[in-house]
């Protein structure tokens, strides 16, 4: 039996709808890539009716679409699949993720906080080798996967840790798991 999601899931295209519906029982709407502006009323209706979870591709276009939606709907939840789970034959997208990866991403969906507390500072990323070291990129990928934040460069990671209300305990536990 597939998990039921109460919010409406916002994806980029038709193939993403198919992949998400194979994983969960949910209403899913597509923004059709950069045509997101033309579909803003459909997203607004979903947001007001049930709330939305944004699940875009783990690439540059997906990030731009996610940012566009976030600016207009600040209480939207965000779910991330990582690049590895979303890649098949060199193609990156939600449609390439298996049902387990989609379910995991949706279970870790988070809202952006309206009042951001700056718990995480650049020094902490250095201390945990998340910036400034040859293996920093790999560590950030693992942390993004563990916390459900997707891939980020150092600056983006710092922003996500603070915006999504990650606690120091969550962060330290995730880093402990990664380093073991």
KOLTOR-708415 format. One record per residue: residue in one letter; residue number from 1; x, y, z of N, C-alpha, C, O in turn. Coordinates in steps of 0.001 Angstrom, whole numbers, plus 500000, padded with zeros to 6 digits. Layout:
<rs>
R  residu  num     n.X     n.Y     n.Z    ca.X    ca.Y    ca.Z     c.X     c.Y     c.Z     o.X     o.Y     o.Z
R       A  NUM       X       Y       Z       X       Y       Z       X       Y       Z       X       Y       Z
...
</rs>
This chain:
<rs>
R  residu  num     n.X     n.Y     n.Z    ca.X    ca.Y    ca.Z     c.X     c.Y     c.Z     o.X     o.Y     o.Z
R       X    1  500831  498819  500000  500000  500000  500000  500883  501256  500000  501813  501368  500799
R       X    2  500590  502173  499120  501383  503396  498986  501027  504396  500085  499864  504522  500470
R       X    3  502058  505115  500593  501769  506166  501579  500895  507259  500968  501013  507573  499784
R       X    4  500020  507831  501787  499141  508915  501327  499734  510245  501780  500109  510404  502941
R       X    5  499814  511186  500866  500342  512523  501159  499171  513490  501101  498440  513516  500111
R       X    6  498980  514295  502163  497824  515207  502198  498031  516445  501333  497082  516933  500720
R       X    7  499269  516963  501275  499533  518142  500451  499561  517761  498977  499649  516586  498621
R       X    8  499483  518772  498138  499586  518567  496697  501054  518716  496315  501708  519688  496693
R       X    9  501554  517765  495579  502965  517760  495209  503135  518488  493882  502446  518190  492907
R       X   10  504054  519441  493854  504330  520232  492660  505627  519728  492035  506684  519741  492667
R       X   11  505528  519284  490776  506682  518767  490040  506834  519545  488734  506024  520417  488419
R       X   12  507873  519218  487987  508142  519960  486760  507350  519475  485546  506868  520298  484768
R       X   13  507205  518164  485366  506575  517696  484135  505775  516412  484275  505655  515844  485360
R       X   14  505226  515965  483133  504357  514777  483081  505040  513517  483593  504439  512741  484336
R       X   15  506307  513308  483194  507009  512101  483629  507234  512101  485139  507253  511045  485771
R       X   16  507404  513293  485712  507550  513403  487167  506249  512994  487856  506277  512325  488889
R       X   17  505116  513392  487291  503810  513005  487850  503710  511483  487903  503301  510916  488916
R       X   18  504081  510835  486818  504023  509368  486738  504892  508730  487823  504461  507794  488497
R       X   19  506120  509240  487989  507040  508683  488990  506507  508875  490405  506574  507956  491222
R       X   20  505981  510057  490699  505467  510340  492041  504232  509490  492327  504093  508946  493423
R       X   21  503340  509373  491353  502115  508575  491554  502432  507081  491701  501655  506343  492305
R       X   22  503568  506632  491153  503986  505242  491336  504478  505012  492764  504463  503885  493258
R       X   23  504916  506092  493427  505480  505976  494764  504464  506236  495878  504469  505546  496898
R       X   24  503590  507233  495682  502666  507641  496748  501273  507903  496207  501069  508094  495008
R       X   25  500321  507906  497131  498943  508268  496808  498834  509758  497105  498764  510164  498265
R       X   26  498820  510572  496049  498801  512024  496232  498281  512704  494984  498307  512153  493884
R       X   27  497810  513920  495196  497468  514775  494060  498771  515437  493628  499526  515938  494462
R       X   28  499032  515438  492320  500290  515981  491801  499980  516928  490652  499173  516619  489775
R       X   29  500638  518096  490668  500480  519045  489566  501851  519355  488987  502852  519407  489703
R       X   30  501874  519558  487678  503125  519887  486992  503113  521354  486590  502078  521899  486207
R       X   31  504278  521984  486684  504404  523389  486292  504928  523523  484867  504981  524624  484319
R       X   32  505310  522410  484277  505821  522371  482903  507070  523235  482743  507135  524130  481900
R       X   33  508062  522930  483589  509357  523591  483521  509273  525088  483751  508619  525555  484683
R       X   34  509946  525832  482884  509987  527281  483054  508661  527964  482694  508572  529191  482729
R       X   35  507638  527187  482352  506296  527749  482144  505571  527910  483480  504360  528123  483520
R       X   36  506320  527807  484552  505748  527887  485896  504889  529140  486075  503853  529077  486736
R       X   37  505291  530264  485506  504525  531512  485625  503130  531396  485040  502185  531995  485554
R       X   38  502996  530623  483958  501694  530437  483317  500790  529529  484158  499571  529524  483985
R       X   39  501399  528763  485067  500640  527815  485886  500507  528272  487332  500120  527490  488200
R       X   40  500822  529521  487590  500852  530022  488961  499479  529966  489632  499400  529739  490840
R       X   41  498397  530168  488877  497053  530100  489475  496722  528686  489945  496084  528499  490981
R       X   42  497162  527696  489173  496940  526296  489553  497700  525985  490853  497181  525298  491733
R       X   43  498921  526495  490960  499727  526279  492165  499094  527025  493348  499027  526493  494457
R       X   44  498637  528241  493109  498013  529040  494164  496776  528325  494718  496575  528278  495931
R       X   45  495964  527780  493841  494758  527060  494269  495135  525852  495134  494501  525591  496156
R       X   46  496169  525121  494718  496633  523955  495479  497163  524384  496847  496870  523753  497863
R       X   47  497936  525448  496858  498548  525992  498080  497476  526391  499081  497585  526096  500271
R       X   48  496445  527060  498595  495380  527531  499481  494461  526395  499940  493925  526427  501048
R       X   49  494286  525395  499074  493358  524301  499382  493955  523271  500336  493321  522904  501325
R       X   50  495169  522802  500048  495749  521707  500827  497189  521948  501270  497706  521217  502114
R       X   51  497836  522959  500713  499275  523122  500944  500026  522390  499852  499481  521486  499219
R       X   52  501268  522771  499626  502047  522137  498567  503405  521667  499080  503962  522205  500037
R       X   53  503913  520637  498398  505278  520163  498589  505953  520282  497228  505508  519681  496251
R       X   54  507022  521055  497171  507750  521265  495923  508805  520172  495780  509663  520015  496649
R       X   55  508742  519421  494689  509687  518341  494409  510182  518523  492974  509639  517935  492039
R       X   56  511216  519343  492814  511754  519612  491478  513037  518826  491261  513602  518258  492196
R       X   57  513486  518801  490019  514698  518074  489654  515915  518631  490395  515981  519828  490676
R       X   58  516881  517756  490711  518089  518211  491410  519110  518812  490432  520247  518349  490345
R       X   59  518689  519835  489709  519578  520508  488756  519323  522004  488800  518491  522466  489581
R       X   60  520023  522763  487978  519922  524219  487985  518494  524681  487696  517972  525555  488389
R       X   61  517865  524101  486683  516495  524494  486331  515538  524199  487487  514678  525020  487804
R       X   62  515684  523042  488112  514834  522686  489249  514980  523666  490396  513999  524015  491052
R       X   63  516216  524116  490641  516473  525090  491696  515816  526430  491386  515234  527056  492271
R       X   64  515905  526869  490140  515296  528147  489742  513769  528088  489870  513147  529045  490332
R       X   65  513177  526985  489468  511723  526806  489572  511309  526786  491054  510317  527405  491438
R       X   66  512077  526071  491868  511816  525988  493313  511865  527389  493941  510990  527747  494730
R       X   67  512883  528173  493592  513019  529533  494126  511832  530412  493717  511314  531184  494524
R       X   68  511410  530285  492458  510275  531051  491946  509011  530747  492766  508271  531652  493150
R       X   69  508787  529463  493021  507609  529042  493785  507727  529498  495244  506753  529976  495827
R       X   70  508904  529352  495825  509111  529723  497228  508830  531205  497477  508256  531568  498503
R       X   71  509235  532050  496542  509011  533495  496709  507520  533822  496769  507115  534748  497472
R       X   72  506713  533077  496044  505282  533340  495986  504478  532592  497057  503399  533029  497454
R       X   73  505015  531472  497510  504305  530633  498479  505259  530254  499614  505774  529136  499649
R       X   74  505491  531178  500533  506525  530990  501556  506283  529835  502528  507223  529385  503183
R       X   75  505056  529352  502636  504792  528236  503552  504804  526887  502840  504381  525878  503404
R       X   76  505287  526874  501608  505403  525608  500873  506451  524733  501542  507440  525230  502082
R       X   77  506224  523436  501501  507235  522489  501965  508135  522168  500774  507737  522309  499617
R       X   78  509351  521736  501085  510305  521384  500034  510847  519993  500280  511279  519664  501385
R       X   79  510819  519176  499235  511378  517828  499280  512464  517751  498210  512326  518311  497123
R       X   80  513528  517060  498535  514670  516967  497619  515057  515518  497390  515193  514748  498341
R       X   81  515232  515147  496136  515905  513886  495838  517335  514276  495489  517572  515364  494964
R       X   82  518285  513398  495776  519654  513780  495457  519989  513407  494009  519272  512643  493363
R       X   83  521082  513962  493527  521470  513789  492118  521655  512320  491739  521262  511905  490649
R       X   84  522240  511549  492621  522504  510136  492314  521181  509388  492134  521013  508631  491178
R       X   85  520236  509608  493069  518942  508926  492990  518107  509412  491807  517225  508698  491330
R       X   86  518386  510627  491335  517610  511197  490241  518291  511123  488887  517857  511781  487941
R       X   87  519349  510333  488778  520077  510251  487505  519978  508851  486913  520196  507847  487590
R       X   88  519641  508819  485625  519594  507557  484881  520104  507850  483475  519577  508721  482783
R       X   89  521121  507125  483066  521715  507295  481734  522088  508752  481438  521878  509244  480329
R       X   90  522643  509431  482443  523083  510810  482267  521980  511854  482342  522258  513051  482261
R       X   91  520729  511422  482495  519595  512346  482574  519223  512542  484040  519036  511568  484770
R       X   92  519115  513806  484475  518785  514113  485868  517328  514558  485959  516893  515443  485222
R       X   93  516577  513935  486872  515198  514351  487068  514450  513466  488043  514836  512322  488284
R       X   94  513391  513998  488595  512531  513262  489520  512022  511983  488849  511879  510945  489495
R       X   95  511752  512075  487549  511213  510915  486829  512144  509713  486842  511705  508594  486577
R       X   96  513428  509923  487148  514410  508829  487185  514556  508201  488560  515201  507161  488693
R       X   97  513976  508806  489578  514102  508295  490944  513167  507111  491152  512070  507060  490597
R       X   98  513624  506161  491961  512762  505017  492258  511752  505417  493351  511950  506416  494042
R       X   99  510686  504645  493501  509653  505002  494485  510192  505200  495906  509727  506084  496627
R       X  100  511168  504383  496310  511724  504513  497661  512394  505877  497853  512238  506502  498902
R       X  101  513131  506334  496854  513806  507641  496943  512786  508774  497020  512983  509743  497753
R       X  102  511709  508653  496273  510654  509683  496286  509959  509701  497645  509723  510771  498207
R       X  103  509635  508538  498169  508991  508455  499483  509900  509046  500553  509450  509815  501403
R       X  104  511172  508686  500510  512140  509206  501489  512211  510732  501420  512216  511402  502453
R       X  105  512266  511276  500210  512328  512738  500036  511079  513401  500595  511172  514418  501282
R       X  106  509910  512835  500308  508651  513418  500790  508526  513321  502312  507965  514211  502951
R       X  107  509050  512239  502887  509029  512101  504350  509908  513140  505038  509667  513499  506191
R       X  108  510926  513620  504329  511845  514607  504899  511508  516032  504471  512291  516949  504716
R       X  109  510355  516230  503836  509967  517569  503361  509928  518551  504532  509468  518227  505627
R       X  110  510422  519746  504267  510504  520779  505309  509972  522107  504799  510031  522408  503607
R       X  111  509452  522890  505731  509045  524268  505438  510214  525191  505733  511040  524931  506607
R       X  112  510254  526277  504974  511222  527316  505275  510681  528095  506466  509485  528376  506529
R       X  113  511533  528441  507396  511099  529199  508565  510859  530651  508197  511572  531214  507366
R       X  114  509847  531261  508819  509607  532679  508556  510598  533528  509338  511021  534586  508873
R       X  115  510966  533063  510526  511963  533764  511321  513204  532880  511382  513243  531889  512112
R       X  116  514203  533252  510614  515399  532425  510499  516356  532727  511642  516750  533871  511867
R       X  117  516718  531668  512357  517722  531784  513418  519045  531339  512814  519147  530261  512228
R       X  118  520038  532171  512963  521330  531853  512366  522169  531016  513327  523105  531506  513959
R       X  119  521801  529732  513417  522519  528796  514279  523848  528422  513634  524875  528313  514304
R       X  120  523806  528227  512323  524986  527751  511599  525724  528912  510959  525129  529771  510308
R       X  121  527030  528917  511160  527905  529954  510617  528989  529275  509778  529200  528069  509904
R       X  122  529674  530034  508928  530703  529430  508069  531752  528600  508830  532257  527606  508307
R       X  123  532069  529006  510042  533092  528297  510820  532709  526835  511061  533569  525955  511074
R       X  124  531424  526588  511249  530986  525215  511527  531195  524320  510306  531517  523139  510434
R       X  125  531003  524913  509101  531236  524139  507881  532710  523778  507765  533044  522668  507351
R       X  126  533584  524691  508122  535024  524408  508113  535365  523346  509151  536105  522404  508866
R       X  127  534826  523502  510348  535102  522563  511441  534724  521129  511061  535425  520181  511416
R       X  128  533626  520981  510346  533157  519644  509950  533620  519244  508550  533119  518274  507981
R       X  129  534580  519995  507994  535195  519703  506696  534207  519793  505522  534412  519168  504481
R       X  130  533136  520576  505703  532126  520714  504654  532505  521784  503634  531879  521884  502578
R       X  131  533514  522574  503940  534100  523527  502989  535607  523559  503213  536093  523329  504321
R       X  132  536335  523850  502137  537770  524062  502255  538649  522831  502209  539861  522944  502387
R       X  133  538080  521660  501976  538860  520430  501937  538561  519663  500651  537493  519835  500064
R       X  134  539491  518821  500211  539265  518071  498967  538003  517190  498991  537383  516968  497952
R       X  135  537629  516694  500171  536457  515814  500269  535187  516567  500685  534167  515936  500962
R       X  136  535230  517897  500732  534081  518688  501194  532830  518452  500354  531735  518311  500899
R       X  137  532983  518407  499031  531825  518215  498159  531123  516893  498463  529896  516836  498548
R       X  138  531907  515844  498624  531351  514520  498922  530628  514534  500265  529539  513975  500397
R       X  139  531239  515174  501258  530600  515258  502579  529287  516043  502512  528302  515660  503143
R       X  140  529274  517147  501744  528034  517932  501604  526948  517109  500913  525779  517178  501291
R       X  141  527337  516329  499900  526351  515466  499215  525744  514468  500200  524531  514263  500217
R       X  142  526598  513851  501018  526110  512869  502000  525219  513527  503047  524193  512969  503434
R       X  143  525612  514717  503505  524813  515424  504501  523468  515848  503913  522430  515709  504561
R       X  144  523490  516364  502683  522250  516759  502014  521294  515591  501876  520085  515741  502057
R       X  145  521837  514432  501558  521012  513223  501426  520453  512819  502797  519267  512513  502924
R       X  146  521297  512822  503795  520901  512399  505140  519809  513301  505727  518869  512817  506359
R       X  147  519941  514619  505512  518982  515561  506082  517817  515881  505144  516891  516598  505524
R       X  148  517863  515350  503919  516789  515614  502957  516834  517019  502393  515791  517605  502101
R       X  149  518045  517574  502234  518201  518936  501738  518692  519010  500300  518799  520102  499741
R       X  150  518988  517873  499699  519533  517896  498351  520969  518386  498351  521506  518731  499403
R       X  151  521599  518420  497178  522982  518871  497076  523058  520392  497182  522175  521104  496703
R       X  152  524111  520872  497807  524344  522313  497937  525837  522590  497931  526636  521779  498400
R       X  153  526204  523751  497392  527576  524198  497617  527617  524707  499061  526596  524678  499748
R       X  154  528772  525170  499529  528905  525582  500923  527949  526693  501330  527311  526619  502380
R       X  155  527853  527713  500501  526986  528861  500810  525514  528437  500849  524768  528848  501738
R       X  156  525103  527612  499880  523718  527134  499838  523409  526243  501045  522320  526316  501615
R       X  157  524371  525405  501428  524171  524512  502571  523948  525322  503846  523040  525032  504625
R       X  158  524776  526325  504049  524639  527180  505226  523243  527805  505270  522593  527818  506315
R       X  159  522800  528310  504147  521477  528922  504047  520381  527896  504351  519465  528187  505120
R       X  160  520463  526702  503759  519431  525676  503988  519388  525221  505443  518309  525043  506010
R       X  161  520557  525032  506043  520587  524596  507444  519828  525580  508325  519081  525176  509216
R       X  162  520021  526865  508075  519342  527893  508868  517882  528084  508461  517013  528216  509324
R       X  163  517601  528101  507146  516232  528347  506655  515254  527245  507014  514080  527511  507272
R       X  164  515739  525990  507032  514838  524872  507276  514816  524437  508738  514235  523403  509069
R       X  165  515441  525216  509611  515352  524931  511043  516035  523656  511483  515589  523008  512430
R       X  166  517099  523289  510818  517858  522110  511240  518459  522433  512608  519049  523497  512793
R       X  167  518311  521527  513550  518884  521764  514876  520346  521327  514880  520773  520534  514041
R       X  168  521094  521850  515824  522494  521450  515960  522578  519952  516250  523488  519274  515773
R       X  169  521637  519444  517027  521620  518010  517353  521417  517166  516087  522113  516173  515878
R       X  170  520448  517575  515241  520211  516859  513971  521468  516865  513114  521875  515836  512574
R       X  171  522074  518042  513001  523281  518213  512201  524397  517313  512721  525012  516575  511951
R       X  172  524661  517372  514035  525762  516594  514610  525505  515096  514482  526431  514327  514224
R       X  173  524265  514682  514660  523916  513254  514522  524154  512792  513089  524713  511721  512858
R       X  174  523726  513608  512132  523930  513275  510708  525417  513193  510389  525853  512268  509705
R       X  175  526196  514146  510876  527637  514138  510605  528305  512931  511261  529226  512344  510693
R       X  176  527843  512564  512450  528380  511382  513140  528132  510123  512303  529024  509292  512132
R       X  177  526896  509995  511781  526546  508843  510941  527404  508812  509667  527869  507750  509250
R       X  178  527605  509969  509065  528380  510068  507814  529836  509669  508063  530440  508973  507246
R       X  179  530388  510103  509172  531799  509842  509465  532070  508434  509974  533227  508026  510075
R       X  180  531026  507690  510295  531214  506297  510763  531164  505297  509652  531305  504098  509894
</rs>
